[in-house]
Amino acid sequence: MIISSSLSRIGLVTFAIMVSIPARAGETRTQRVELKAGWNAVSIDVDPLDSAPGTVFDSTKVDIVARYFTPRTPVRFIADP
C-alpha cells in the first residue's frame, strides 16, 4: 500500500488499525504507523475489522491510497516487443 499525504501543518500523524486475530475469537491487536508529509510506503501485519479506506484513514488526511494487485498470470507481454 502506498499512501500520499499532505500533512505539512501537522507533520506526523499516527493512526491505528484494530484487527481481529483469527486464532483467538474476540481478541484485537493495534498496529500504529507514523505518516510523514509526502509519500509513505506502509506494510501492515494486521487485517482491519472494517477495511474500507474511509474507515481506516478516517482521522488522517490522505490524498491517495494505492494497492498492488498480484497478476493472475506470469505472462508479461501479449506480443513480441
PyMOL Python script that loads the backbone (N, CA, C, O; Angstrom):
from pymol import cmd

cmd.read_pdbstr("""\
ATOM      1  N   MET A   1       0.844  -1.155   0.000  1.00  0.00           N
ATOM      2  CA  MET A   1       0.000   0.000   0.000  1.00  0.00           C
ATOM      3  C   MET A   1       0.897   1.228   0.000  1.00  0.00           C
ATOM      4  O   MET A   1       1.849   1.280   0.778  1.00  0.00           O
ATOM      5  N   ILE A   2       0.632   2.199  -0.830  1.00  0.00           N
ATOM      6  CA  ILE A   2       1.380   3.445  -0.872  1.00  0.00           C
ATOM      7  C   ILE A   2       0.426   4.558  -0.506  1.00  0.00           C
ATOM      8  O   ILE A   2      -0.692   4.621  -1.018  1.00  0.00           O
ATOM      9  N   ILE A   3       0.861   5.434   0.378  1.00  0.00           N
ATOM     10  CA  ILE A   3      -0.006   6.496   0.852  1.00  0.00           C
ATOM     11  C   ILE A   3       0.631   7.838   0.572  1.00  0.00           C
ATOM     12  O   ILE A   3       1.782   8.067   0.942  1.00  0.00           O
ATOM     13  N   SER A   4      -0.084   8.713  -0.063  1.00  0.00           N
ATOM     14  CA  SER A   4       0.369  10.078  -0.274  1.00  0.00           C
ATOM     15  C   SER A   4      -0.425  10.960   0.656  1.00  0.00           C
ATOM     16  O   SER A   4      -1.656  10.931   0.631  1.00  0.00           O
ATOM     17  N   SER A   5       0.235  11.731   1.463  1.00  0.00           N
ATOM     18  CA  SER A   5      -0.473  12.526   2.446  1.00  0.00           C
ATOM     19  C   SER A   5       0.082  13.936   2.493  1.00  0.00           C
ATOM     20  O   SER A   5       1.297  14.125   2.555  1.00  0.00           O
ATOM     21  N   SER A   6      -0.792  14.924   2.463  1.00  0.00           N
ATOM     22  CA  SER A   6      -0.337  16.303   2.595  1.00  0.00           C
ATOM     23  C   SER A   6      -0.562  16.729   4.029  1.00  0.00           C
ATOM     24  O   SER A   6      -1.625  17.242   4.378  1.00  0.00           O
ATOM     25  N   LEU A   7       0.434  16.515   4.848  1.00  0.00           N
ATOM     26  CA  LEU A   7       0.344  16.780   6.275  1.00  0.00           C
ATOM     27  C   LEU A   7       1.317  17.871   6.691  1.00  0.00           C
ATOM     28  O   LEU A   7       1.879  17.804   7.784  1.00  0.00           O
ATOM     29  N   SER A   8       1.527  18.865   5.854  1.00  0.00           N
ATOM     30  CA  SER A   8       2.529  19.877   6.138  1.00  0.00           C
ATOM     31  C   SER A   8       2.243  20.620   7.435  1.00  0.00           C
ATOM     32  O   SER A   8       3.186  20.982   8.139  1.00  0.00           O
ATOM     33  N   ARG A   9       0.973  20.863   7.783  1.00  0.00           N
ATOM     34  CA  ARG A   9       0.660  21.566   9.022  1.00  0.00           C
ATOM     35  C   ARG A   9       0.891  20.673  10.228  1.00  0.00           C
ATOM     36  O   ARG A   9       1.353  21.135  11.270  1.00  0.00           O
ATOM     37  N   ILE A  10       0.575  19.416  10.089  1.00  0.00           N
ATOM     38  CA  ILE A  10       0.599  18.519  11.231  1.00  0.00           C
ATOM     39  C   ILE A  10       1.961  17.870  11.422  1.00  0.00           C
ATOM     40  O   ILE A  10       2.373  17.637  12.558  1.00  0.00           O
ATOM     41  N   GLY A  11       2.656  17.578  10.357  1.00  0.00           N
ATOM     42  CA  GLY A  11       3.953  16.921  10.449  1.00  0.00           C
ATOM     43  C   GLY A  11       3.796  15.424  10.528  1.00  0.00           C
ATOM     44  O   GLY A  11       3.924  14.734   9.516  1.00  0.00           O
ATOM     45  N   LEU A  12       3.521  14.911  11.701  1.00  0.00           N
ATOM     46  CA  LEU A  12       3.364  13.468  11.887  1.00  0.00           C
ATOM     47  C   LEU A  12       1.945  13.148  12.319  1.00  0.00           C
ATOM     48  O   LEU A  12       1.335  13.882  13.097  1.00  0.00           O
ATOM     49  N   VAL A  13       1.447  12.080  11.820  1.00  0.00           N
ATOM     50  CA  VAL A  13       0.125  11.605  12.217  1.00  0.00           C
ATOM     51  C   VAL A  13       0.254  10.127  12.512  1.00  0.00           C
ATOM     52  O   VAL A  13       0.918   9.390  11.783  1.00  0.00           O
ATOM     53  N   THR A  14      -0.372   9.710  13.563  1.00  0.00           N
ATOM     54  CA  THR A  14      -0.373   8.295  13.891  1.00  0.00           C
ATOM     55  C   THR A  14      -1.786   7.775  13.758  1.00  0.00           C
ATOM     56  O   THR A  14      -2.729   8.378  14.271  1.00  0.00           O
ATOM     57  N   PHE A  15      -1.934   6.675  13.081  1.00  0.00           N
ATOM     58  CA  PHE A  15      -3.252   6.064  13.007  1.00  0.00           C
ATOM     59  C   PHE A  15      -3.145   4.630  13.473  1.00  0.00           C
ATOM     60  O   PHE A  15      -2.090   4.005  13.365  1.00  0.00           O
ATOM     61  N   ALA A  16      -4.233   4.118  13.986  1.00  0.00           N
ATOM     62  CA  ALA A  16      -4.248   2.753  14.500  1.00  0.00           C
ATOM     63  C   ALA A  16      -5.240   1.929  13.712  1.00  0.00           C
ATOM     64  O   ALA A  16      -6.299   2.413  13.312  1.00  0.00           O
ATOM     65  N   ILE A  17      -4.891   0.707  13.501  1.00  0.00           N
ATOM     66  CA  ILE A  17      -5.776  -0.224  12.817  1.00  0.00           C
ATOM     67  C   ILE A  17      -6.104  -1.337  13.806  1.00  0.00           C
ATOM     68  O   ILE A  17      -5.222  -2.061  14.268  1.00  0.00           O
ATOM     69  N   MET A  18      -7.381  -1.455  14.116  1.00  0.00           N
ATOM     70  CA  MET A  18      -7.815  -2.508  15.019  1.00  0.00           C
ATOM     71  C   MET A  18      -8.070  -3.763  14.184  1.00  0.00           C
ATOM     72  O   MET A  18      -8.701  -3.703  13.129  1.00  0.00           O
ATOM     73  N   VAL A  19      -7.582  -4.871  14.659  1.00  0.00           N
ATOM     74  CA  VAL A  19      -7.709  -6.101  13.887  1.00  0.00           C
ATOM     75  C   VAL A  19      -8.177  -7.252  14.759  1.00  0.00           C
ATOM     76  O   VAL A  19      -8.048  -7.225  15.982  1.00  0.00           O
ATOM     77  N   SER A  20      -8.709  -8.234  14.117  1.00  0.00           N
ATOM     78  CA  SER A  20      -9.081  -9.444  14.838  1.00  0.00           C
ATOM     79  C   SER A  20      -8.035 -10.509  14.564  1.00  0.00           C
ATOM     80  O   SER A  20      -7.567 -10.652  13.434  1.00  0.00           O
ATOM     81  N   ILE A  21      -7.680 -11.235  15.564  1.00  0.00           N
ATOM     82  CA  ILE A  21      -6.721 -12.320  15.445  1.00  0.00           C
ATOM     83  C   ILE A  21      -7.528 -13.610  15.250  1.00  0.00           C
ATOM     84  O   ILE A  21      -8.263 -14.011  16.153  1.00  0.00           O
ATOM     85  N   PRO A  22      -7.406 -14.260  14.099  1.00  0.00           N
ATOM     86  CA  PRO A  22      -8.212 -15.456  13.847  1.00  0.00           C
ATOM     87  C   PRO A  22      -8.016 -16.562  14.882  1.00  0.00           C
ATOM     88  O   PRO A  22      -8.949 -17.323  15.142  1.00  0.00           O
ATOM     89  N   ALA A  23      -6.829 -16.672  15.477  1.00  0.00           N
ATOM     90  CA  ALA A  23      -6.551 -17.753  16.415  1.00  0.00           C
ATOM     91  C   ALA A  23      -7.386 -17.630  17.691  1.00  0.00           C
ATOM     92  O   ALA A  23      -7.726 -18.640  18.306  1.00  0.00           O
ATOM     93  N   ARG A  24      -7.716 -16.408  18.089  1.00  0.00           N
ATOM     94  CA  ARG A  24      -8.469 -16.198  19.320  1.00  0.00           C
ATOM     95  C   ARG A  24      -9.638 -15.265  19.024  1.00  0.00           C
ATOM     96  O   ARG A  24      -9.447 -14.071  18.794  1.00  0.00           O
ATOM     97  N   ALA A  25     -10.811 -15.802  19.030  1.00  0.00           N
ATOM     98  CA  ALA A  25     -12.004 -15.013  18.705  1.00  0.00           C
ATOM     99  C   ALA A  25     -12.174 -13.867  19.696  1.00  0.00           C
ATOM    100  O   ALA A  25     -12.014 -14.048  20.903  1.00  0.00           O
ATOM    101  N   GLY A  26     -12.498 -12.698  19.178  1.00  0.00           N
ATOM    102  CA  GLY A  26     -12.761 -11.540  20.018  1.00  0.00           C
ATOM    103  C   GLY A  26     -11.530 -10.754  20.418  1.00  0.00           C
ATOM    104  O   GLY A  26     -11.659  -9.645  20.937  1.00  0.00           O
ATOM    105  N   GLU A  27     -10.344 -11.287  20.195  1.00  0.00           N
ATOM    106  CA  GLU A  27      -9.117 -10.586  20.566  1.00  0.00           C
ATOM    107  C   GLU A  27      -8.751  -9.589  19.472  1.00  0.00           C
ATOM    108  O   GLU A  27      -8.916  -9.882  18.287  1.00  0.00           O
ATOM    109  N   THR A  28      -8.260  -8.424  19.854  1.00  0.00           N
ATOM    110  CA  THR A  28      -7.824  -7.422  18.874  1.00  0.00           C
ATOM    111  C   THR A  28      -6.384  -7.020  19.139  1.00  0.00           C
ATOM    112  O   THR A  28      -5.864  -7.194  20.241  1.00  0.00           O
ATOM    113  N   ARG A  29      -5.757  -6.485  18.116  1.00  0.00           N
ATOM    114  CA  ARG A  29      -4.386  -6.005  18.215  1.00  0.00           C
ATOM    115  C   ARG A  29      -4.314  -4.685  17.468  1.00  0.00           C
ATOM    116  O   ARG A  29      -4.979  -4.519  16.445  1.00  0.00           O
ATOM    117  N   THR A  30      -3.528  -3.753  17.956  1.00  0.00           N
ATOM    118  CA  THR A  30      -3.383  -2.445  17.323  1.00  0.00           C
ATOM    119  C   THR A  30      -1.995  -2.318  16.721  1.00  0.00           C
ATOM    120  O   THR A  30      -1.003  -2.668  17.360  1.00  0.00           O
ATOM    121  N   GLN A  31      -1.923  -1.820  15.495  1.00  0.00           N
ATOM    122  CA  GLN A  31      -0.639  -1.512  14.868  1.00  0.00           C
ATOM    123  C   GLN A  31      -0.644  -0.025  14.552  1.00  0.00           C
ATOM    124  O   GLN A  31      -1.557   0.461  13.884  1.00  0.00           O
ATOM    125  N   ARG A  32       0.348   0.695  15.015  1.00  0.00           N
ATOM    126  CA  ARG A  32       0.442   2.133  14.784  1.00  0.00           C
ATOM    127  C   ARG A  32       1.525   2.414  13.745  1.00  0.00           C
ATOM    128  O   ARG A  32       2.601   1.817  13.770  1.00  0.00           O
ATOM    129  N   VAL A  33       1.217   3.335  12.835  1.00  0.00           N
ATOM    130  CA  VAL A  33       2.146   3.711  11.779  1.00  0.00           C
ATOM    131  C   VAL A  33       2.213   5.226  11.734  1.00  0.00           C
ATOM    132  O   VAL A  33       1.180   5.889  11.639  1.00  0.00           O
ATOM    133  N   GLU A  34       3.422   5.786  11.801  1.00  0.00           N
ATOM    134  CA  GLU A  34       3.591   7.234  11.701  1.00  0.00           C
ATOM    135  C   GLU A  34       3.718   7.622  10.236  1.00  0.00           C
ATOM    136  O   GLU A  34       4.549   7.073   9.513  1.00  0.00           O
ATOM    137  N   LEU A  35       2.888   8.572   9.798  1.00  0.00           N
ATOM    138  CA  LEU A  35       2.949   9.072   8.432  1.00  0.00           C
ATOM    139  C   LEU A  35       3.638  10.423   8.436  1.00  0.00           C
ATOM    140  O   LEU A  35       3.376  11.254   9.306  1.00  0.00           O
ATOM    141  N   LYS A  36       4.507  10.647   7.479  1.00  0.00           N
ATOM    142  CA  LYS A  36       5.205  11.921   7.341  1.00  0.00           C
ATOM    143  C   LYS A  36       4.725  12.597   6.068  1.00  0.00           C
ATOM    144  O   LYS A  36       4.210  11.931   5.169  1.00  0.00           O
ATOM    145  N   ALA A  37       4.885  13.906   5.979  1.00  0.00           N
ATOM    146  CA  ALA A  37       4.475  14.646   4.788  1.00  0.00           C
ATOM    147  C   ALA A  37       5.159  14.055   3.561  1.00  0.00           C
ATOM    148  O   ALA A  37       6.343  13.720   3.614  1.00  0.00           O
ATOM    149  N   GLY A  38       4.435  13.926   2.467  1.00  0.00           N
ATOM    150  CA  GLY A  38       4.976  13.343   1.244  1.00  0.00           C
ATOM    151  C   GLY A  38       4.495  11.921   1.073  1.00  0.00           C
ATOM    152  O   GLY A  38       3.434  11.549   1.573  1.00  0.00           O
ATOM    153  N   TRP A  39       5.283  11.121   0.360  1.00  0.00           N
ATOM    154  CA  TRP A  39       4.919   9.733   0.086  1.00  0.00           C
ATOM    155  C   TRP A  39       5.325   8.844   1.244  1.00  0.00           C
ATOM    156  O   TRP A  39       6.403   9.005   1.815  1.00  0.00           O
ATOM    157  N   ASN A  40       4.461   7.908   1.586  1.00  0.00           N
ATOM    158  CA  ASN A  40       4.728   6.923   2.624  1.00  0.00           C
ATOM    159  C   ASN A  40       4.391   5.544   2.074  1.00  0.00           C
ATOM    160  O   ASN A  40       3.287   5.334   1.570  1.00  0.00           O
ATOM    161  N   ALA A  41       5.311   4.613   2.162  1.00  0.00           N
ATOM    162  CA  ALA A  41       5.032   3.222   1.816  1.00  0.00           C
ATOM    163  C   ALA A  41       4.814   2.481   3.126  1.00  0.00           C
ATOM    164  O   ALA A  41       5.690   2.468   3.991  1.00  0.00           O
ATOM    165  N   VAL A  42       3.660   1.871   3.271  1.00  0.00           N
ATOM    166  CA  VAL A  42       3.296   1.233   4.528  1.00  0.00           C
ATOM    167  C   VAL A  42       2.911  -0.212   4.264  1.00  0.00           C
ATOM    168  O   VAL A  42       2.131  -0.501   3.357  1.00  0.00           O
ATOM    169  N   SER A  43       3.455  -1.107   5.054  1.00  0.00           N
ATOM    170  CA  SER A  43       3.069  -2.509   5.017  1.00  0.00           C
ATOM    171  C   SER A  43       2.566  -2.855   6.409  1.00  0.00           C
ATOM    172  O   SER A  43       3.258  -2.619   7.399  1.00  0.00           O
ATOM    173  N   ILE A  44       1.371  -3.409   6.486  1.00  0.00           N
ATOM    174  CA  ILE A  44       0.821  -3.728   7.799  1.00  0.00           C
ATOM    175  C   ILE A  44       0.722  -5.237   7.977  1.00  0.00           C
ATOM    176  O   ILE A  44       0.542  -5.983   7.015  1.00  0.00           O
ATOM    177  N   ASP A  45       0.844  -5.669   9.228  1.00  0.00           N
ATOM    178  CA  ASP A  45       0.817  -7.091   9.560  1.00  0.00           C
ATOM    179  C   ASP A  45      -0.533  -7.522  10.114  1.00  0.00           C
ATOM    180  O   ASP A  45      -0.656  -8.618  10.661  1.00  0.00           O
ATOM    181  N   VAL A  46      -1.538  -6.679   9.978  1.00  0.00           N
ATOM    182  CA  VAL A  46      -2.845  -6.941  10.564  1.00  0.00           C
ATOM    183  C   VAL A  46      -3.937  -6.744   9.518  1.00  0.00           C
ATOM    184  O   VAL A  46      -3.698  -6.129   8.479  1.00  0.00           O
ATOM    185  N   ASP A  47      -5.120  -7.258   9.784  1.00  0.00           N
ATOM    186  CA  ASP A  47      -6.280  -7.070   8.913  1.00  0.00           C
ATOM    187  C   ASP A  47      -7.297  -6.202   9.652  1.00  0.00           C
ATOM    188  O   ASP A  47      -7.753  -6.584  10.730  1.00  0.00           O
ATOM    189  N   PRO A  48      -7.659  -5.050   9.102  1.00  0.00           N
ATOM    190  CA  PRO A  48      -8.631  -4.174   9.778  1.00  0.00           C
ATOM    191  C   PRO A  48      -9.989  -4.860   9.923  1.00  0.00           C
ATOM    192  O   PRO A  48     -10.397  -5.632   9.055  1.00  0.00           O
ATOM    193  N   LEU A  49     -10.690  -4.570  11.033  1.00  0.00           N
ATOM    194  CA  LEU A  49     -12.041  -5.095  11.202  1.00  0.00           C
ATOM    195  C   LEU A  49     -12.939  -4.580  10.089  1.00  0.00           C
ATOM    196  O   LEU A  49     -13.739  -5.333   9.534  1.00  0.00           O
ATOM    197  N   ASP A  50     -12.807  -3.294   9.760  1.00  0.00           N
ATOM    198  CA  ASP A  50     -13.520  -2.684   8.631  1.00  0.00           C
ATOM    199  C   ASP A  50     -12.443  -2.148   7.703  1.00  0.00           C
ATOM    200  O   ASP A  50     -11.816  -1.136   8.017  1.00  0.00           O
ATOM    201  N   SER A  51     -12.213  -2.797   6.570  1.00  0.00           N
ATOM    202  CA  SER A  51     -11.090  -2.441   5.702  1.00  0.00           C
ATOM    203  C   SER A  51     -11.405  -1.339   4.698  1.00  0.00           C
ATOM    204  O   SER A  51     -10.582  -1.059   3.826  1.00  0.00           O
ATOM    205  N   ALA A  52     -12.567  -0.707   4.795  1.00  0.00           N
ATOM    206  CA  ALA A  52     -12.896   0.394   3.890  1.00  0.00           C
ATOM    207  C   ALA A  52     -11.905   1.536   4.122  1.00  0.00           C
ATOM    208  O   ALA A  52     -11.717   1.951   5.266  1.00  0.00           O
ATOM    209  N   PRO A  53     -11.265   2.057   3.065  1.00  0.00           N
ATOM    210  CA  PRO A  53     -10.281   3.133   3.238  1.00  0.00           C
ATOM    211  C   PRO A  53     -10.829   4.321   4.024  1.00  0.00           C
ATOM    212  O   PRO A  53     -10.098   4.932   4.803  1.00  0.00           O
ATOM    213  N   GLY A  54     -12.096   4.654   3.832  1.00  0.00           N
ATOM    214  CA  GLY A  54     -12.702   5.759   4.571  1.00  0.00           C
ATOM    215  C   GLY A  54     -12.731   5.522   6.068  1.00  0.00           C
ATOM    216  O   GLY A  54     -12.677   6.472   6.849  1.00  0.00           O
ATOM    217  N   THR A  55     -12.816   4.269   6.474  1.00  0.00           N
ATOM    218  CA  THR A  55     -12.808   3.923   7.892  1.00  0.00           C
ATOM    219  C   THR A  55     -11.383   3.865   8.432  1.00  0.00           C
ATOM    220  O   THR A  55     -11.098   4.416   9.495  1.00  0.00           O
ATOM    221  N   VAL A  56     -10.495   3.204   7.710  1.00  0.00           N
ATOM    222  CA  VAL A  56      -9.111   3.042   8.163  1.00  0.00           C
ATOM    223  C   VAL A  56      -8.411   4.391   8.306  1.00  0.00           C
ATOM    224  O   VAL A  56      -7.679   4.610   9.271  1.00  0.00           O
ATOM    225  N   PHE A  57      -8.632   5.298   7.351  1.00  0.00           N
ATOM    226  CA  PHE A  57      -7.948   6.589   7.352  1.00  0.00           C
ATOM    227  C   PHE A  57      -8.874   7.730   7.760  1.00  0.00           C
ATOM    228  O   PHE A  57      -8.662   8.872   7.352  1.00  0.00           O
ATOM    229  N   ASP A  58      -9.887   7.439   8.553  1.00  0.00           N
ATOM    230  CA  ASP A  58     -10.898   8.427   8.927  1.00  0.00           C
ATOM    231  C   ASP A  58     -10.310   9.668   9.592  1.00  0.00           C
ATOM    232  O   ASP A  58     -10.735  10.783   9.290  1.00  0.00           O
ATOM    233  N   SER A  59      -9.352   9.499  10.482  1.00  0.00           N
ATOM    234  CA  SER A  59      -8.801  10.641  11.219  1.00  0.00           C
ATOM    235  C   SER A  59      -7.530  11.197  10.582  1.00  0.00           C
ATOM    236  O   SER A  59      -6.852  12.026  11.190  1.00  0.00           O
ATOM    237  N   THR A  60      -7.197  10.761   9.377  1.00  0.00           N
ATOM    238  CA  THR A  60      -5.976  11.180   8.696  1.00  0.00           C
ATOM    239  C   THR A  60      -6.317  11.724   7.316  1.00  0.00           C
ATOM    240  O   THR A  60      -7.083  11.106   6.578  1.00  0.00           O
ATOM    241  N   LYS A  61      -5.749  12.887   6.960  1.00  0.00           N
ATOM    242  CA  LYS A  61      -5.972  13.433   5.623  1.00  0.00           C
ATOM    243  C   LYS A  61      -5.039  12.705   4.657  1.00  0.00           C
ATOM    244  O   LYS A  61      -3.821  12.882   4.701  1.00  0.00           O
ATOM    245  N   VAL A  62      -5.618  11.897   3.796  1.00  0.00           N
ATOM    246  CA  VAL A  62      -4.860  11.110   2.829  1.00  0.00           C
ATOM    247  C   VAL A  62      -5.397  11.428   1.441  1.00  0.00           C
ATOM    248  O   VAL A  62      -6.608  11.410   1.220  1.00  0.00           O
ATOM    249  N   ASP A  63      -4.486  11.723   0.493  1.00  0.00           N
ATOM    250  CA  ASP A  63      -4.883  12.043  -0.878  1.00  0.00           C
ATOM    251  C   ASP A  63      -5.059  10.796  -1.738  1.00  0.00           C
ATOM    252  O   ASP A  63      -6.012  10.708  -2.513  1.00  0.00           O
ATOM    253  N   ILE A  64      -4.146   9.830  -1.610  1.00  0.00           N
ATOM    254  CA  ILE A  64      -4.166   8.640  -2.461  1.00  0.00           C
ATOM    255  C   ILE A  64      -3.838   7.406  -1.621  1.00  0.00           C
ATOM    256  O   ILE A  64      -2.920   7.432  -0.801  1.00  0.00           O
ATOM    257  N   VAL A  65      -4.581   6.344  -1.829  1.00  0.00           N
ATOM    258  CA  VAL A  65      -4.242   5.037  -1.267  1.00  0.00           C
ATOM    259  C   VAL A  65      -4.171   4.085  -2.449  1.00  0.00           C
ATOM    260  O   VAL A  65      -5.144   3.938  -3.189  1.00  0.00           O
ATOM    261  N   ALA A  66      -3.027   3.438  -2.632  1.00  0.00           N
ATOM    262  CA  ALA A  66      -2.841   2.526  -3.759  1.00  0.00           C
ATOM    263  C   ALA A  66      -2.446   1.154  -3.228  1.00  0.00           C
ATOM    264  O   ALA A  66      -1.833   1.036  -2.167  1.00  0.00           O
ATOM    265  N   ARG A  67      -2.805   0.130  -3.976  1.00  0.00           N
ATOM    266  CA  ARG A  67      -2.501  -1.234  -3.566  1.00  0.00           C
ATOM    267  C   ARG A  67      -1.978  -2.005  -4.765  1.00  0.00           C
ATOM    268  O   ARG A  67      -2.420  -1.788  -5.893  1.00  0.00           O
ATOM    269  N   TYR A  68      -1.040  -2.902  -4.521  1.00  0.00           N
ATOM    270  CA  TYR A  68      -0.510  -3.770  -5.569  1.00  0.00           C
ATOM    271  C   TYR A  68      -1.414  -4.986  -5.698  1.00  0.00           C
ATOM    272  O   TYR A  68      -1.731  -5.642  -4.706  1.00  0.00           O
ATOM    273  N   PHE A  69      -1.822  -5.281  -6.912  1.00  0.00           N
ATOM    274  CA  PHE A  69      -2.611  -6.474  -7.180  1.00  0.00           C
ATOM    275  C   PHE A  69      -1.723  -7.484  -7.890  1.00  0.00           C
ATOM    276  O   PHE A  69      -1.137  -7.177  -8.928  1.00  0.00           O
ATOM    277  N   THR A  70      -1.620  -8.683  -7.339  1.00  0.00           N
ATOM    278  CA  THR A  70      -0.810  -9.736  -7.928  1.00  0.00           C
ATOM    279  C   THR A  70      -1.405 -10.137  -9.275  1.00  0.00           C
ATOM    280  O   THR A  70      -2.606 -10.388  -9.372  1.00  0.00           O
ATOM    281  N   PRO A  71      -0.569 -10.198 -10.320  1.00  0.00           N
ATOM    282  CA  PRO A  71      -1.081 -10.612 -11.633  1.00  0.00           C
ATOM    283  C   PRO A  71      -1.668 -12.022 -11.575  1.00  0.00           C
ATOM    284  O   PRO A  71      -1.186 -12.870 -10.825  1.00  0.00           O
ATOM    285  N   ARG A  72      -2.697 -12.263 -12.362  1.00  0.00           N
ATOM    286  CA  ARG A  72      -3.316 -13.588 -12.403  1.00  0.00           C
ATOM    287  C   ARG A  72      -2.508 -14.573 -13.231  1.00  0.00           C
ATOM    288  O   ARG A  72      -2.712 -15.783 -13.136  1.00  0.00           O
ATOM    289  N   THR A  73      -1.594 -14.060 -14.041  1.00  0.00           N
ATOM    290  CA  THR A  73      -0.793 -14.909 -14.919  1.00  0.00           C
ATOM    291  C   THR A  73       0.640 -14.378 -14.953  1.00  0.00           C
ATOM    292  O   THR A  73       0.847 -13.174 -14.798  1.00  0.00           O
ATOM    293  N   PRO A  74       1.626 -15.241 -15.151  1.00  0.00           N
ATOM    294  CA  PRO A  74       3.006 -14.769 -15.240  1.00  0.00           C
ATOM    295  C   PRO A  74       3.338 -14.123 -16.589  1.00  0.00           C
ATOM    296  O   PRO A  74       4.451 -13.631 -16.774  1.00  0.00           O
ATOM    297  N   VAL A  75       2.395 -14.117 -17.530  1.00  0.00           N
ATOM    298  CA  VAL A  75       2.631 -13.548 -18.859  1.00  0.00           C
ATOM    299  C   VAL A  75       2.863 -12.048 -18.736  1.00  0.00           C
ATOM    300  O   VAL A  75       2.059 -11.341 -18.129  1.00  0.00           O
ATOM    301  N   ARG A  76       3.970 -11.556 -19.317  1.00  0.00           N
ATOM    302  CA  ARG A  76       4.288 -10.133 -19.249  1.00  0.00           C
ATOM    303  C   ARG A  76       3.954  -9.407 -20.541  1.00  0.00           C
ATOM    304  O   ARG A  76       3.640  -8.217 -20.516  1.00  0.00           O
ATOM    305  N   PHE A  77       4.016 -10.109 -21.677  1.00  0.00           N
ATOM    306  CA  PHE A  77       3.773  -9.481 -22.972  1.00  0.00           C
ATOM    307  C   PHE A  77       2.766 -10.311 -23.760  1.00  0.00           C
ATOM    308  O   PHE A  77       2.817 -11.541 -23.737  1.00  0.00           O
ATOM    309  N   ILE A  78       1.859  -9.646 -24.450  1.00  0.00           N
ATOM    310  CA  ILE A  78       0.902 -10.337 -25.311  1.00  0.00           C
ATOM    311  C   ILE A  78       1.531 -10.605 -26.681  1.00  0.00           C
ATOM    312  O   ILE A  78       1.282 -11.644 -27.292  1.00  0.00           O
ATOM    313  N   ALA A  79       2.353  -9.654 -27.161  1.00  0.00           N
ATOM    314  CA  ALA A  79       3.051  -9.789 -28.444  1.00  0.00           C
ATOM    315  C   ALA A  79       4.542  -9.602 -28.207  1.00  0.00           C
ATOM    316  O   ALA A  79       4.948  -9.020 -27.200  1.00  0.00           O
ATOM    317  N   ASP A  80       5.350 -10.090 -29.125  1.00  0.00           N
ATOM    318  CA  ASP A  80       6.799  -9.940 -29.022  1.00  0.00           C
ATOM    319  C   ASP A  80       7.158  -8.458 -29.134  1.00  0.00           C
ATOM    320  O   ASP A  80       6.872  -7.839 -30.158  1.00  0.00           O
ATOM    321  N   PRO A  81       7.778  -7.877 -28.103  1.00  0.00           N
ATOM    322  CA  PRO A  81       8.104  -6.448 -28.162  1.00  0.00           C
ATOM    323  C   PRO A  81       9.245  -6.222 -29.117  1.00  0.00           C
ATOM    324  O   PRO A  81       9.673  -5.084 -29.310  1.00  0.00           O
TER     325      PRO A  81
END
""", "prot")
cmd.dss("prot")
cmd.show_as("cartoon", "prot")
cmd.util.cbc("prot")
cmd.orient("prot")
